[in-house]
Amino acid sequence: MKNVRLGQSDLHVTPICLGTMTFGEQVGEADAHAILDRALERGINFLDTAEMYAVPPRRETYNATEKIIGNWFAKRPGARQKMVVATKVAGPSRGMDWIRNGATNVTPADIVAACDDSLKRLKTDVIDLYQIHWPLRHVPMFGLMYFDPAKDDPTVTSIHAQLEALGKLVQAGKVRAIGLSNETPYGVHEFVRLAEQHNLPRVATVQNVYCLVNRTLENALDETLHRLGVSLLAYSPLGFGLLTGKYDASGFTGPGAPKDGRIARFESVRKQRWGRAEALEGARRYSALAREHGLTPVQMALAFCYTKWQVSSTIIGVTSVAQLDEDLDAWGTTLSPELLKAIDTVRKELRDPAV
């Protein structure tokens, strides 16, 4: 793999990133360390985590993933220097009172304190890419479809103030580059505009969902990122396992459903976008299409992200070394023009069922 540059930063990463939100919930520490060892052995130099992880979020696993990674760094001399580490400060945490007491805002002081806490858990002196996990303002995300100006809250920390807090972290040497996640075209434009106007750090990346059953990024955000020179980190390329084909025959809870699958295992996930009947139907259509063209559903879904011009690095999440190898082995898979046309035909019929 040839490393790619993230935005206008000095970070250069592999085009596959190891996502770690399963560590601490589905994956114990020993197995997580084995996965990290294997990723490093196979040349992956990019890790993504968050203060909120593991997922699904709950009080008992809050911060667990960063601690597991920090312990790995402590046990593997030299590993930290080989890895580009990304983490995130959680946005407003309504319904999650274990994150800043469920505050409906994140202050500049919160951003700085969260960064300091992540540094301690990761057992490192610097975070290479520090991201805002989701916007502080009201936007459609995590399954919500529409923007509602009536829900605007003028008291939340402004984008300018967020940038100033992030700027202090960069200036202090605690953070090398900054990024966003679950953002909109407006948000990206505003972050870049204010950074350039006030000589503050410029966002290098946006981490948003992008997969066969959710291509909403292509509805305008991809142009924004291209025009502004911001890199996309595509998350959930396999749709929380939906696009692996493992639910095609059984559904999520029927006889034979994979008990270790995230959607099958966690009721909270089934209630979200990935558990919709329309999303399952879309996944089945794409799985059948992959098999018709001599590919596994995993190969086609990952190759879709791996080869798209919009994507700088694809974030893969796994629960075993075998899954990691399967995902990495899909690198180099090409999709024929005929297959890409067929994929677009399915999208025209079903649109984005896991939006």
Secondary structure in CASP SS format (residue, H / E / C, confidence):
PFRMAT SS
TARGET T0000
AUTHOR 0000-0000-0000
METHOD secondary structure of the structure
MODEL  1
M C 1.00
K C 1.00
N C 1.00
V E 1.00
R E 1.00
L C 1.00
G C 1.00
Q C 1.00
S C 1.00
D C 1.00
L C 1.00
H E 1.00
V E 1.00
T C 1.00
P C 1.00
I E 1.00
C E 1.00
L E 1.00
G E 1.00
T C 1.00
M C 1.00
T C 1.00
F E 1.00
G C 1.00
E C 1.00
Q C 1.00
V E 1.00
G C 1.00
E H 1.00
A H 1.00
D H 1.00
A H 1.00
H H 1.00
A H 1.00
I H 1.00
L H 1.00
D H 1.00
R H 1.00
A H 1.00
L H 1.00
E H 1.00
R C 1.00
G C 1.00
I C 1.00
N C 1.00
F E 1.00
L E 1.00
D E 1.00
T C 1.00
A C 1.00
E C 1.00
M C 1.00
Y C 1.00
A C 1.00
V C 1.00
P C 1.00
P C 1.00
R C 1.00
R H 1.00
E H 1.00
T H 1.00
Y C 1.00
N C 1.00
A H 1.00
T H 1.00
E H 1.00
K H 1.00
I H 1.00
I H 1.00
G H 1.00
N H 1.00
W H 1.00
F H 1.00
A H 1.00
K H 1.00
R C 1.00
P C 1.00
G C 1.00
A H 1.00
R H 1.00
Q H 1.00
K H 1.00
M C 1.00
V E 1.00
V E 1.00
A E 1.00
T E 1.00
K E 1.00
V E 1.00
A C 1.00
G C 1.00
P C 1.00
S C 1.00
R C 1.00
G C 1.00
M C 1.00
D C 1.00
W C 1.00
I C 1.00
R H 1.00
N H 1.00
G H 1.00
A C 1.00
T C 1.00
N C 1.00
V C 1.00
T C 1.00
P H 1.00
A H 1.00
D H 1.00
I H 1.00
V H 1.00
A H 1.00
A H 1.00
C H 1.00
D H 1.00
D H 1.00
S H 1.00
L H 1.00
K H 1.00
R H 1.00
L H 1.00
K C 1.00
T C 1.00
D C 1.00
V C 1.00
I E 1.00
D E 1.00
L E 1.00
Y E 1.00
Q E 1.00
I E 1.00
H C 1.00
W C 1.00
P C 1.00
L C 1.00
R C 1.00
H C 1.00
V C 1.00
P C 1.00
M C 1.00
F C 1.00
G C 1.00
L C 1.00
M C 1.00
Y C 1.00
F C 1.00
D C 1.00
P H 1.00
A H 1.00
K H 1.00
D C 1.00
D C 1.00
P C 1.00
T C 1.00
V C 1.00
T C 1.00
S C 1.00
I H 1.00
H H 1.00
A H 1.00
Q H 1.00
L H 1.00
E H 1.00
A H 1.00
L H 1.00
G H 1.00
K H 1.00
L H 1.00
V H 1.00
Q H 1.00
A C 1.00
G C 1.00
K C 1.00
V E 1.00
R E 1.00
A E 1.00
I E 1.00
G E 1.00
L E 1.00
S E 1.00
N C 1.00
E C 1.00
T C 1.00
P H 1.00
Y H 1.00
G H 1.00
V H 1.00
H H 1.00
E H 1.00
F H 1.00
V H 1.00
R H 1.00
L H 1.00
A H 1.00
E H 1.00
Q H 1.00
H H 1.00
N C 1.00
L C 1.00
P C 1.00
R C 1.00
V E 1.00
A E 1.00
T E 1.00
V E 1.00
Q E 1.00
N E 1.00
V E 1.00
Y C 1.00
C E 1.00
L C 1.00
V C 1.00
N E 1.00
R C 1.00
T H 1.00
L H 1.00
E H 1.00
N H 1.00
A C 1.00
L H 1.00
D H 1.00
E H 1.00
T H 1.00
L H 1.00
H H 1.00
R H 1.00
L H 1.00
G C 1.00
V C 1.00
S E 1.00
L E 1.00
L E 1.00
A E 1.00
Y E 1.00
S C 1.00
P C 1.00
L C 1.00
G H 1.00
F H 1.00
G H 1.00
L H 1.00
L H 1.00
T H 1.00
G C 1.00
K C 1.00
Y C 1.00
D C 1.00
A C 1.00
S C 1.00
G C 1.00
F C 1.00
T C 1.00
G C 1.00
P C 1.00
G C 1.00
A C 1.00
P C 1.00
K C 1.00
D C 1.00
G C 1.00
R H 1.00
I H 1.00
A H 1.00
R H 1.00
F C 1.00
E H 1.00
S H 1.00
V H 1.00
R H 1.00
K C 1.00
Q C 1.00
R H 1.00
W H 1.00
G H 1.00
R C 1.00
A H 1.00
E H 1.00
A H 1.00
L H 1.00
E H 1.00
G H 1.00
A H 1.00
R H 1.00
R H 1.00
Y H 1.00
S H 1.00
A H 1.00
L H 1.00
A H 1.00
R H 1.00
E H 1.00
H C 1.00
G C 1.00
L C 1.00
T C 1.00
P H 1.00
V H 1.00
Q H 1.00
M H 1.00
A H 1.00
L H 1.00
A H 1.00
F H 1.00
C H 1.00
Y H 1.00
T C 1.00
K C 1.00
W C 1.00
Q C 1.00
V E 1.00
S E 1.00
S E 1.00
T E 1.00
I E 1.00
I E 1.00
G E 1.00
V C 1.00
T C 1.00
S C 1.00
V H 1.00
A H 1.00
Q H 1.00
L H 1.00
D H 1.00
E H 1.00
D H 1.00
L H 1.00
D H 1.00
A C 1.00
W C 1.00
G C 1.00
T C 1.00
T C 1.00
L C 1.00
S C 1.00
P H 1.00
E H 1.00
L H 1.00
L H 1.00
K H 1.00
A H 1.00
I H 1.00
D H 1.00
T H 1.00
V H 1.00
R H 1.00
K H 1.00
E H 1.00
L H 1.00
R C 1.00
D C 1.00
P C 1.00
A C 1.00
V C 1.00
END
